[in-house]
Amino acid sequence: MEIAKKRTRIGAFLIDIFIFWSIVMIVGIFYGTPHEEGIGYSLNGLPALVMFLVGFFLWPISEGMWGQTIGKRLLNLKVVTDDFEPIGMGQAFGRFILGFLDYIF
């Protein structure tokens, strides 16, 4: 098995972000409040919860169930353990939480 190149991983991430951004914009158009600066939408209540759940489905749940997000699937990448075994749901959530914390700090 071959380890994916960084540019391929970045490409998969950008595809996933674009999919999530597109869904956020569509939900924002119908249920959001436009920002004062004119860029983007603010979501509150049920629409915000729906977007939170969409984000969870796009990343940790899809990686835990299939080992791939949509972007990874399009670029033929799969998340595996050090032994090249499929990751489980717990590992997928761990990757998601640690990646989110890494982004914050």
MDTraj code that builds the backbone (N, CA, C; nanometers):
import mdtraj as md
import numpy as np

residues = "MET GLU ILE ALA LYS LYS ARG THR ARG ILE GLY ALA PHE LEU ILE ASP ILE PHE ILE PHE TRP SER ILE VAL MET ILE VAL GLY ILE PHE TYR GLY THR PRO HIS GLU GLU GLY ILE GLY TYR SER LEU ASN GLY LEU PRO ALA LEU VAL MET PHE LEU VAL GLY PHE PHE LEU TRP PRO ILE SER GLU GLY MET TRP GLY GLN THR ILE GLY LYS ARG LEU LEU ASN LEU LYS VAL VAL THR ASP ASP PHE GLU PRO ILE GLY MET GLY GLN ALA PHE GLY ARG PHE ILE LEU GLY PHE LEU ASP TYR ILE PHE".split()
xyz = np.array([
    [0.0837, -0.1173, 0.0000],
    [0.0000, 0.0000, 0.0000],
    [0.0888, 0.1245, 0.0000],
    [0.0482, 0.2248, -0.0717],
    [0.1266, 0.3468, -0.0863],
    [0.0662, 0.4601, -0.0024],
    [0.1529, 0.5380, 0.0613],
    [0.1069, 0.6523, 0.1409],
    [0.0763, 0.7673, 0.0451],
    [-0.0361, 0.8341, 0.0692],
    [-0.0804, 0.9418, -0.0198],
    [0.0114, 1.0628, -0.0100],
    [0.0259, 1.1313, -0.1218],
    [0.1053, 1.2531, -0.1245],
    [0.0277, 1.3666, -0.0586],
    [0.1017, 1.4628, -0.0056],
    [0.0379, 1.5753, 0.0639],
    [-0.0562, 1.6513, -0.0276],
    [-0.0183, 1.6722, -0.1513],
    [-0.1040, 1.7494, -0.2418],
    [-0.2362, 1.6769, -0.2683],
    [-0.2334, 1.5445, -0.2695],
    [-0.3572, 1.4682, -0.2880],
    [-0.4452, 1.4792, -0.1650],
    [-0.3847, 1.4730, -0.0473],
    [-0.4610, 1.4891, 0.0776],
    [-0.5222, 1.6281, 0.0866],
    [-0.4435, 1.7292, 0.0500],
    [-0.4943, 1.8665, 0.0523],
    [-0.6085, 1.8810, -0.0473],
    [-0.5952, 1.8209, -0.1643],
    [-0.7020, 1.8247, -0.2639],
    [-0.8307, 1.7634, -0.2116],
    [-0.8197, 1.6487, -0.1435],
    [-0.9377, 1.5835, -0.0864],
    [-1.0014, 1.6726, 0.0199],
    [-0.9185, 1.7353, 0.1027],
    [-0.9698, 1.8254, 0.2060],
    [-1.0424, 1.9437, 0.1426],
    [-0.9846, 2.0008, 0.0374],
    [-1.0479, 2.1154, -0.0284],
    [-1.1819, 2.0765, -0.0914],
    [-1.1905, 1.9572, -0.1466],
    [-1.3180, 1.9093, -0.2012],
    [-1.4210, 1.8983, -0.0894],
    [-1.3812, 1.8398, 0.0244],
    [-1.4735, 1.8266, 0.1377],
    [-1.5179, 1.9631, 0.1908],
    [-1.4245, 2.0564, 0.2017],
    [-1.4581, 2.1908, 0.2492],
    [-1.5535, 2.2596, 0.1513],
    [-1.5289, 2.2434, 0.0211],
    [-1.6172, 2.3043, -0.0784],
    [-1.7583, 2.2474, -0.0684],
    [-1.7705, 2.1172, -0.0491],
    [-1.9025, 2.0539, -0.0342],
    [-1.9723, 2.1096, 0.0889],
    [-1.9005, 2.1155, 0.2017],
    [-1.9598, 2.1671, 0.3254],
    [-1.9980, 2.3142, 0.3081],
    [-1.9087, 2.3957, 0.2496],
    [-1.9360, 2.5374, 0.2287],
    [-2.0594, 2.5562, 0.1412],
    [-2.0723, 2.4749, 0.0363],
    [-2.1877, 2.4860, -0.0532],
    [-2.3179, 2.4580, 0.0213],
    [-2.3158, 2.3557, 0.1054],
    [-2.4359, 2.3231, 0.1834],
    [-2.4669, 2.4358, 0.2818],
    [-2.3640, 2.4897, 0.3469],
    [-2.3844, 2.6008, 0.4407],
    [-2.4453, 2.7204, 0.3689],
    [-2.3957, 2.7533, 0.2512],
    [-2.4474, 2.8688, 0.1781],
    [-2.5929, 2.8477, 0.1373],
    [-2.6268, 2.7278, 0.0931],
    [-2.7654, 2.7004, 0.0540],
    [-2.8572, 2.7104, 0.1751],
    [-2.8179, 2.6487, 0.2864],
    [-2.8982, 2.6573, 0.4090],
    [-2.9046, 2.8030, 0.4561],
    [-2.7923, 2.8756, 0.4468],
    [-2.7887, 3.0156, 0.4877],
    [-2.8812, 3.1032, 0.4060],
    [-2.8894, 3.0781, 0.2764],
    [-2.9779, 3.1570, 0.1902],
    [-3.1223, 3.1434, 0.2347],
    [-3.1632, 3.0220, 0.2692],
    [-3.3032, 2.9990, 0.3046],
    [-3.3351, 3.0246, 0.4519],
    [-3.2397, 2.9951, 0.5415],
    [-3.2713, 3.0017, 0.6842],
    [-3.1809, 3.0942, 0.7644],
    [-3.0801, 3.1536, 0.7031],
    [-2.9829, 3.2331, 0.7764],
    [-3.0118, 3.3815, 0.7734],
    [-2.9359, 3.4529, 0.8537],
    [-2.9394, 3.5979, 0.8579],
    [-2.8103, 3.6479, 0.7939],
    [-2.8196, 3.7340, 0.6914],
    [-2.6962, 3.7833, 0.6287],
    [-2.6112, 3.8623, 0.7278],
    [-2.4797, 3.8450, 0.7177],
    [-2.3875, 3.9211, 0.8019],
    [-2.3912, 4.0678, 0.7617],
    [-2.3587, 4.1547, 0.8566],
    [-2.3586, 4.2985, 0.8298],
    [-2.2570, 4.3368, 0.7231],
    [-2.1428, 4.2654, 0.7184],
    [-2.0396, 4.2951, 0.6188],
    [-2.0785, 4.2467, 0.4800],
    [-2.1837, 4.1682, 0.4711],
    [-2.2280, 4.1177, 0.3420],
    [-2.1617, 3.9887, 0.2985],
    [-2.0817, 3.9256, 0.3861],
    [-2.0133, 3.8016, 0.3510],
    [-2.0677, 3.6897, 0.4388],
    [-2.1400, 3.5968, 0.3815],
    [-2.1873, 3.4809, 0.4555],
    [-2.3167, 3.5032, 0.5305],
    [-2.3533, 3.4008, 0.6077],
    [-2.4781, 3.4006, 0.6812],
    [-2.4551, 3.3530, 0.8239],
    [-2.5420, 3.3950, 0.9106],
    [-2.5406, 3.3499, 1.0493],
    [-2.6556, 3.2524, 1.0675],
    [-2.6253, 3.1362, 1.1229],
    [-2.7282, 3.0349, 1.1461],
    [-2.7502, 3.0187, 1.2957],
    [-2.8753, 3.0116, 1.3355],
    [-2.9118, 2.9913, 1.4763],
    [-3.0166, 2.8817, 1.4851],
    [-3.0231, 2.8167, 1.6001],
    [-3.1274, 2.7181, 1.6250],
    [-3.1132, 2.5926, 1.5415],
    [-3.2261, 2.5476, 1.4867],
    [-3.2308, 2.4224, 1.4114],
    [-3.1392, 2.4227, 1.2881],
    [-3.1344, 2.5306, 1.2076],
    [-3.0406, 2.5294, 1.0932],
    [-2.8949, 2.5122, 1.1373],
    [-2.8563, 2.5726, 1.2493],
    [-2.7189, 2.5569, 1.2991],
    [-2.6946, 2.4124, 1.3423],
    [-2.7919, 2.3516, 1.4070],
    [-2.7803, 2.2117, 1.4478],
    [-2.7689, 2.1206, 1.3260],
    [-2.8490, 2.1481, 1.2246],
    [-2.8436, 2.0684, 1.1015],
    [-2.7041, 2.0770, 1.0394],
    [-2.6457, 2.1964, 1.0345],
    [-2.5121, 2.2113, 0.9768],
    [-2.4066, 2.1412, 1.0614],
    [-2.4229, 2.1430, 1.1926],
    [-2.3325, 2.0702, 1.2812],
    [-2.3384, 1.9208, 1.2497],
    [-2.4587, 1.8685, 1.2325],
    [-2.4755, 1.7261, 1.2028],
    [-2.4226, 1.6915, 1.0628],
    [-2.4413, 1.7804, 0.9667],
    [-2.3861, 1.7586, 0.8322],
    [-2.2339, 1.7506, 0.8400],
    [-2.1724, 1.8414, 0.9165],
    [-2.0272, 1.8381, 0.9333],
    [-1.9809, 1.7083, 0.9966],
    [-2.0559, 1.6603, 1.0964],
    [-2.0200, 1.5335, 1.1589],
    [-2.0350, 1.4181, 1.0614],
    [-2.1367, 1.4228, 0.9757],
    [-2.1523, 1.3148, 0.8792],
    [-2.0425, 1.3194, 0.7736],
    [-2.0070, 1.4399, 0.7282],
    [-1.9076, 1.4510, 0.6218],
    [-1.7693, 1.4054, 0.6647],
    [-1.7337, 1.4227, 0.7931],
    [-1.5990, 1.3865, 0.8344],
    [-1.5949, 1.2612, 0.9209],
    [-1.6180, 1.2659, 1.0516],
    [-1.5898, 1.1451, 1.1313],
    [-1.6810, 1.0271, 1.1025],
    [-1.8065, 1.0515, 1.0751],
    [-1.8961, 0.9371, 1.0525],
    [-1.8627, 0.8674, 0.9206],
    [-1.8409, 0.9454, 0.8136],
    [-1.8082, 0.8813, 0.6857],
    [-1.6719, 0.8131, 0.6910],
    [-1.5748, 0.8731, 0.7630],
    [-1.4449, 0.8056, 0.7763],
    [-1.4563, 0.6804, 0.8613],
    [-1.5371, 0.6847, 0.9667],
    [-1.5528, 0.5684, 1.0533],
    [-1.6270, 0.4546, 0.9862],
    [-1.7257, 0.4877, 0.9029],
    [-1.8054, 0.3831, 0.8383],
    [-1.7375, 0.3283, 0.7127],
    [-1.6842, 0.4175, 0.6289],
    [-1.6305, 0.3745, 0.4993],
    [-1.4809, 0.3970, 0.4847],
    [-1.4201, 0.4674, 0.5803],
    [-1.2773, 0.4965, 0.5706],
    [-1.2455, 0.6101, 0.4742],
    [-1.3489, 0.6774, 0.4247],
    [-1.3299, 0.7831, 0.3264],
    [-1.4355, 0.8923, 0.3437],
    [-1.3943, 1.0149, 0.3175],
    [-1.4909, 1.1226, 0.2996],
    [-1.5217, 1.1284, 0.1501],
    [-1.6084, 1.2184, 0.1104],
    [-1.6403, 1.2287, -0.0323],
    [-1.5162, 1.2703, -0.1112],
    [-1.4417, 1.3679, -0.0581],
    [-1.3200, 1.4122, -0.1261],
    [-1.2167, 1.3019, -0.1379],
    [-1.1998, 1.2250, -0.0309],
    [-1.1051, 1.1129, -0.0353],
    [-1.1509, 1.0070, -0.1351],
    [-1.2795, 0.9840, -0.1404],
    [-1.3317, 0.8846, -0.2349],
    [-1.3061, 0.9285, -0.3793],
    [-1.3270, 1.0581, -0.4066],
    [-1.3040, 1.1090, -0.5423],
    [-1.1572, 1.0997, -0.5824],
    [-1.0664, 1.1128, -0.4857],
    [-0.9237, 1.1065, -0.5150],
    [-0.8621, 0.9708, -0.4807],
    [-0.9486, 0.8725, -0.4524],
    [-0.9063, 0.7353, -0.4277],
    [-0.8107, 0.7237, -0.3081],
    [-0.8463, 0.7896, -0.1984],
    [-0.7704, 0.7803, -0.0737],
    [-0.8545, 0.7084, 0.0304],
    [-0.7872, 0.6444, 0.1246],
    [-0.8582, 0.5769, 0.2330],
    [-0.7786, 0.5939, 0.3610],
    [-0.8494, 0.6203, 0.4720],
    [-0.7858, 0.6354, 0.6018],
    [-0.7691, 0.4961, 0.6630],
    [-0.6457, 0.4636, 0.7023],
    [-0.6163, 0.3327, 0.7609],
    [-0.5284, 0.3505, 0.8844],
    [-0.5149, 0.2441, 0.9611],
    [-0.4274, 0.2451, 1.0781],
    [-0.2831, 0.2226, 1.0333],
    [-0.1924, 0.2187, 1.1296],
    [-0.0515, 0.1920, 1.0985],
    [-0.0323, 0.0538, 1.0369],
    [-0.1238, -0.0379, 1.0665],
    [-0.1179, -0.1741, 1.0119],
    [-0.1973, -0.1878, 0.8823],
    [-0.2400, -0.0743, 0.8248],
    [-0.3177, -0.0701, 0.7013],
    [-0.4530, -0.1374, 0.7139],
    [-0.5080, -0.1360, 0.8367],
    [-0.6432, -0.1857, 0.8612],
    [-0.7387, -0.0663, 0.8598],
    [-0.8666, -0.0864, 0.8271],
    [-0.9629, 0.0245, 0.8306],
    [-0.9761, 0.0804, 0.9729],
    [-0.9935, 0.2115, 0.9817],
    [-1.0115, 0.2714, 1.1144],
    [-1.1550, 0.2494, 1.1604],
    [-1.1746, 0.2558, 1.2907],
    [-1.3072, 0.2422, 1.3478],
    [-1.3692, 0.3787, 1.3751],
    [-1.4903, 0.3763, 1.4258],
    [-1.5623, 0.4994, 1.4547],
    [-1.4911, 0.5811, 1.5627],
    [-1.4389, 0.5145, 1.6645],
    [-1.3673, 0.5849, 1.7711],
    [-1.2429, 0.6555, 1.7186],
    [-1.1682, 0.5891, 1.6333],
    [-1.0490, 0.6516, 1.5749],
    [-1.0871, 0.7680, 1.4842],
    [-1.1973, 0.7545, 1.4119],
    [-1.2417, 0.8624, 1.3238],
    [-1.2800, 0.9858, 1.4057],
    [-1.3518, 0.9651, 1.5170],
    [-1.3879, 1.0786, 1.6016],
    [-1.2643, 1.1378, 1.6682],
    [-1.1690, 1.0534, 1.7064],
    [-1.0437, 1.1031, 1.7629],
    [-0.9681, 1.1899, 1.6633],
    [-0.9609, 1.1455, 1.5380],
    [-0.8961, 1.2253, 1.4329],
    [-0.9666, 1.3589, 1.4148],
    [-1.0990, 1.3557, 1.4167],
    [-1.1775, 1.4772, 1.3962],
    [-1.1563, 1.5757, 1.5105],
    [-1.1670, 1.5293, 1.6335],
    [-1.1519, 1.6167, 1.7502],
    [-1.0102, 1.6720, 1.7577],
    [-0.9105, 1.5866, 1.7399],
    [-0.7715, 1.6335, 1.7473],
    [-0.7384, 1.7281, 1.6312],
    [-0.7931, 1.7032, 1.5148],
    [-0.7728, 1.7944, 1.4029],
    [-0.8368, 1.9298, 1.4283],
    [-0.9548, 1.9278, 1.4889],
    [-1.0244, 2.0518, 1.5237],
    [-0.9436, 2.1287, 1.6290],
    [-0.8946, 2.0591, 1.7315],
    [-0.8132, 2.1249, 1.8351],
    [-0.6838, 2.1788, 1.7755],
    [-0.6239, 2.1046, 1.6842],
    [-0.5012, 2.1507, 1.6190],
    [-0.5277, 2.2786, 1.5404],
    [-0.6430, 2.2857, 1.4755],
    [-0.6785, 2.4043, 1.4001],
    [-0.6975, 2.5247, 1.4932],
    [-0.7617, 2.5025, 1.6074],
    [-0.7852, 2.6121, 1.7025],
    [-0.6553, 2.6689, 1.7549],
    [-0.5628, 2.5813, 1.7920],
    [-0.4364, 2.6286, 1.8521],
    [-0.3357, 2.6614, 1.7453],
])
top = md.Topology()
chain = top.add_chain()
for i, resn in enumerate(residues, 1):
    res = top.add_residue(resn, chain, resSeq=i)
    for name in ("N", "CA", "C"):
        top.add_atom(name, md.element.get_by_symbol(name[0]), res)
traj = md.Trajectory(xyz[None], top)
